[in-house]
Amino acid sequence: MESSKPKVLITGITGFLGSQVCKYFLEDGNYSVRGTVRNKNDERKMKPIQHAFGENNFSKLELFEADLLNPESLDNAIQGCDYVVHTASPLPAIVPKDENVLIRPAVEGTLSILRSCVKHKIKRIVITSSSLTMCVQPSNKKPVYNEEDWSDPNSCAPYDKSKTLAERAAWDFHSQLSDQEKFELVVINPAFIQGPALVQTDFSSGIVVRKIMNGDIPGAPKVMFPVVDVRDVALAHLRAIQVKEAANHRFILSDRSMWFKEMAQVLAQKYPSGFKINTSDIKYCTLKFASWFDASAKTLLPFWGLEFEMDNQKSKTILGIQYRPASEAVIEMAESLIQSGLLRSKKKTQCSS
């Protein structure tokens, strides 16, 4: 019977990652799935996931409207659940002038959910954090980062800082619980997430690829990103609930690191015409100049010229993740953007006119 299945709440199911996480739990079939959205009547966000999940699975999904800054809405969604998977976190397309626009909902939303987990005796919560909580330090010269590392909030851009402070707050909260209150905590720390999108509205990872494809970025800065496929991250969230040994651990999710130029070259090879992909190098002074006007360019400056990897061994050993190639994830991101209409080939536009 459906009611006999353990119930899991997944927050932010209309997001790029949250939608894939929800799909994995629904397709697993061993859970009664509840998901939070900002507005159940927003067809622009709801219809794509309804199509992606399929009518049968979507009909089994229980929807709750919730807001990260509304503790009561989060509490209502958690009540009656056995597990929580918290993927929701603000990640705007444009870096805000006030960092608290990101920090406040990230930290307060996480703490509100953790308090409700205590109140409703949740067995385990999985929180989506980021590899950026590990690799942003005053002197980023470490060749490999692992789960023991922590970023320095004072060196972080607003989004990195919001994730670092939110995860720190989660572990601090958890450490102070009594034995009677304690639940199991798992944190997933994904790298730069690529791969196919189920959603058809703008999201940060997609905007980067779209800018590369449209020639909005004048060249390749000497910056490296650890990259991971969204489906591997989604599976990790499912395994983080299922695997007993995952309790009270952080897990890096990353296939390998790619230079920005390599990402552009991979896309240029796949799409030799129809797009304005620029694979030439840009100089540090150019990026520095751009950073005076563009906050997103400013976030890249601390990583200039740094070659590093994220140690993914723990996710392989405990969660059993077998990673899809990073280069394929970048291509599949572009493919899904084209299919959804978020990215349009100039060649196709000319042919149709």
C-alpha positions in Angstrom: 0.0 0.0 0.0 1.2 3.5 -0.8 0.6 4.8 2.7 2.9 2.1 4.1 5.9 3.6 2.3 8.2 5.9 4.2 7.4 9.5 3.3 10.2 11.9 2.1 9.9 15.7 1.7 12.0 17.2 -1.1 12.3 21.0 -1.1 12.6 23.1 -4.3 11.4 20.5 -6.8 11.0 23.0 -9.6 14.7 23.8 -9.5 17.3 22.4 -11.9 18.7 20.0 -9.3 15.5 19.6 -7.2 13.5 18.4 -10.2 16.0 15.6 -10.9 16.2 14.6 -7.3 12.4 14.4 -7.1 12.3 12.3 -10.3 14.8 9.8 -8.9 12.8 9.3 -5.7 9.6 8.9 -7.7 11.1 6.4 -10.1 12.7 4.5 -7.2 9.2 3.6 -6.1 10.0 2.9 -2.5 8.9 6.3 -1.1 5.8 8.4 -0.8 7.1 11.7 -2.1 6.1 15.2 -1.1 7.6 18.2 -2.8 7.7 21.9 -2.0 7.1 24.7 -4.6 6.7 28.4 -4.3 3.4 28.5 -6.3 1.5 25.4 -7.3 -0.4 27.5 -9.9 2.7 28.6 -11.8 2.3 26.6 -15.0 5.6 27.9 -16.4 7.4 25.9 -13.7 4.9 23.1 -13.0 4.1 21.9 -16.5 7.7 21.0 -17.4 8.2 18.8 -14.4 4.8 17.2 -14.8 5.9 16.2 -18.3 9.3 15.1 -17.1 8.0 13.0 -14.2 5.2 11.4 -16.3 1.5 11.5 -15.5 1.6 8.4 -13.4 4.5 9.5 -11.1 3.3 13.2 -11.0 -0.1 12.0 -9.8 1.6 10.3 -6.8 3.5 13.5 -5.9 2.1 15.5 -2.9 2.6 19.2 -3.4 3.1 21.8 -0.7 3.6 25.5 -1.1 6.5 26.7 1.0 9.0 29.6 1.3 12.5 29.5 2.9 11.7 32.6 4.9 8.3 31.3 6.1 9.1 28.7 8.9 5.4 27.8 9.3 5.1 26.8 5.6 8.2 24.6 5.9 6.9 23.1 9.2 3.6 22.2 7.5 5.4 20.4 4.7 7.6 18.4 7.0 4.9 17.3 9.4 4.1 13.6 8.8 7.4 12.8 7.0 10.1 10.3 7.8 12.9 11.9 5.8 13.7 15.4 4.4 15.9 16.2 1.3 16.6 20.0 1.3 17.7 21.1 -2.2 16.1 24.6 -2.2 18.5 27.5 -1.9 18.5 30.9 -3.6 20.9 31.0 -6.7 20.0 34.1 -8.8 21.2 34.6 -12.3 22.7 37.9 -11.3 24.9 38.4 -8.3 23.0 40.7 -5.9 24.5 43.9 -4.5 23.4 42.9 -1.0 24.8 39.5 -0.1 22.1 39.0 2.6 19.6 38.5 -0.2 21.3 35.1 -0.5 22.7 34.5 2.9 19.5 35.1 5.0 17.2 32.6 3.2 20.0 30.0 2.9 20.8 30.1 6.6 17.4 30.8 8.1 15.7 28.4 5.7 18.1 25.6 6.7 17.7 26.3 10.4 13.9 26.4 10.1 13.9 23.0 8.5 16.3 21.5 11.1 14.1 22.8 13.9 11.1 21.2 12.2 13.1 18.0 11.8 13.5 17.9 15.6 9.9 18.8 16.2 8.5 16.0 13.9 11.2 13.4 14.8 12.6 13.1 11.3 15.0 10.1 10.9 17.4 11.6 8.5 17.8 14.8 6.5 20.0 15.3 3.4 21.1 18.9 2.7 22.4 20.1 -0.7 25.4 22.3 -0.1 28.3 22.9 -2.6 31.9 22.1 -3.2 32.4 25.9 -2.9 32.1 25.4 0.9 35.5 23.7 0.7 37.7 25.3 -1.9 37.5 29.1 -1.4 40.4 30.1 0.8 42.7 33.2 1.0 45.4 31.3 -0.9 43.8 28.7 -3.1 46.9 26.6 -3.8 45.8 23.2 -2.6 45.9 20.7 -5.5 43.1 18.5 -4.1 40.3 19.4 -1.7 38.3 16.9 0.4 35.5 16.8 2.9 37.8 17.9 5.7 38.3 21.3 4.0 36.2 24.5 4.7 36.1 27.7 2.8 36.9 31.0 4.5 33.6 33.0 4.4 35.6 36.3 4.3 37.1 35.2 1.0 33.8 34.0 -0.5 31.5 35.6 -3.1 27.9 36.0 -1.9 26.6 32.6 -3.1 29.7 30.7 -1.9 29.3 32.5 1.4 25.6 31.7 1.7 26.3 28.0 1.2 29.3 27.9 3.6 27.4 29.7 6.4 24.3 27.6 5.9 26.2 24.3 6.0 28.2 25.4 9.0 25.0 26.4 10.7 23.5 23.0 10.0 26.5 21.1 11.5 26.6 23.4 14.5 22.9 22.9 15.1 23.2 19.2 14.8 26.1 19.0 17.2 24.1 20.7 19.9 21.1 18.3 19.9 20.5 16.0 22.7 20.4 12.3 22.2 16.6 12.4 22.4 16.4 15.1 19.7 19.2 13.9 17.4 18.5 12.8 13.8 20.9 11.8 11.1 22.4 14.5 8.9 24.0 14.0 5.5 25.3 16.8 3.3 25.9 16.6 -0.5 28.5 19.0 -1.8 28.2 19.1 -5.6 30.7 20.8 -8.0 29.5 22.9 -11.0 26.4 21.0 -12.0 25.9 20.2 -15.7 23.8 17.7 -17.6 20.2 17.6 -18.9 17.6 20.0 -17.4 14.0 19.1 -16.8 13.1 22.7 -16.1 12.4 25.3 -18.8 13.1 28.5 -16.9 16.5 30.1 -16.4 18.9 28.7 -13.9 22.5 29.6 -13.0 24.4 26.6 -14.5 22.4 26.9 -17.7 23.0 30.6 -18.1 26.8 30.0 -18.1 26.6 27.5 -20.9 24.1 29.7 -22.8 26.5 32.7 -22.5 29.4 30.6 -23.9 27.2 29.4 -26.8 25.9 32.8 -27.6 29.3 34.5 -27.5 28.3 36.7 -24.6 31.7 35.8 -23.0 34.4 37.3 -25.1 36.9 34.4 -24.5 38.0 31.8 -22.0 39.4 33.0 -18.7 42.1 30.9 -17.1 39.7 29.4 -14.6 39.0 25.8 -13.6 35.7 24.3 -12.5 35.1 20.9 -11.0 32.1 19.5 -13.0 29.5 16.9 -12.2 26.4 15.6 -14.0 23.1 16.5 -12.4 21.9 12.9 -12.6 24.8 11.7 -10.5 24.0 14.4 -7.9 20.4 13.4 -7.9 21.3 9.7 -7.4 23.6 10.7 -4.5 20.7 12.3 -2.7 18.7 9.1 -3.0 21.6 7.0 -1.9 22.2 9.4 1.0 18.8 8.4 2.4 19.2 4.7 1.6 22.8 4.0 2.7 23.1 3.5 6.4 26.9 4.3 6.4 26.2 7.8 4.9 24.9 9.1 8.2 26.6 12.3 9.5 29.0 12.7 6.5 29.7 15.3 3.9 30.1 14.0 0.3 31.9 15.8 -2.6 30.1 15.1 -5.9 32.5 15.8 -8.9 33.7 13.8 -11.9 36.8 16.0 -12.6 37.8 19.6 -13.1 37.7 21.3 -16.5 39.3 24.6 -17.6 36.8 27.1 -18.9 38.6 26.9 -22.3 38.1 23.1 -22.4 34.4 23.6 -21.8 34.2 26.0 -24.7 36.2 23.7 -26.9 34.0 20.8 -26.1 30.9 22.8 -27.1 32.6 24.3 -30.2 33.5 20.7 -31.4 29.9 19.5 -30.9 28.3 22.7 -32.4 30.7 23.9 -35.2 28.1 26.2 -36.6 25.0 28.0 -35.5 26.5 29.5 -32.4 29.2 32.1 -31.5 31.5 30.1 -29.2 34.7 31.8 -28.5 37.6 29.5 -27.5 40.3 32.1 -27.5 42.0 33.1 -24.2 41.3 36.3 -22.4 43.9 38.0 -20.2 43.6 38.6 -16.5 43.5 42.3 -17.0 40.4 41.9 -19.2 38.6 39.9 -16.5 39.7 42.4 -13.9 38.3 45.3 -15.9 35.0 43.4 -16.4 34.8 42.7 -12.7 34.4 46.5 -12.1 31.0 46.3 -13.8 30.0 42.6 -13.6 29.8 40.9 -10.2 29.8 37.5 -11.8 33.2 38.2 -13.4 34.5 39.3 -10.0 33.7 35.9 -8.5 36.2 34.3 -10.9 39.2 36.4 -10.0 40.3 34.4 -6.9 40.4 31.2 -9.0 42.6 32.6 -11.9 45.2 30.1 -12.9 44.5 27.7 -10.1 44.5 24.0 -11.0 42.7 21.8 -8.5 40.5 18.7 -8.1 37.9 17.7 -5.7 38.4 14.2 -4.1 35.4 12.2 -5.0 36.5 8.9 -3.5 34.2 9.0 -0.5 31.1 9.3 -2.8 32.3 6.3 -4.8 33.1 4.2 -1.8 30.0 4.9 0.4 27.3 6.0 -2.0 28.5 3.9 -4.9 28.5 6.7 -7.4 29.9 5.9 -10.9 30.4 9.2 -12.6 29.3 10.2 -16.0 32.1 12.1 -18.0 32.2 15.8 -17.3 32.5 16.7 -21.0 29.4 14.7 -21.8 27.5 16.5 -19.0 28.4 19.9 -20.6 27.1 18.8 -24.0 23.9 17.3 -22.5 23.3 20.6 -20.7 23.5 22.5 -24.1 21.3 19.9 -25.8 18.5 20.3 -23.2 18.8 24.1 -23.4 18.3 23.9 -27.2 15.4 21.5 -26.9 13.6 23.7 -24.3 14.1 26.8 -26.4 16.3 28.6 -23.8 19.1 28.4 -26.3 18.5 29.1 -30.0 20.9 28.3 -32.9 21.6 31.3 -35.1 21.8 29.0 -38.1 18.3 27.6 -37.5 16.9 31.2 -37.2 18.4 32.1 -40.5 17.1 29.0 -42.3 13.5 29.6 -41.0 13.4 33.2 -42.2 
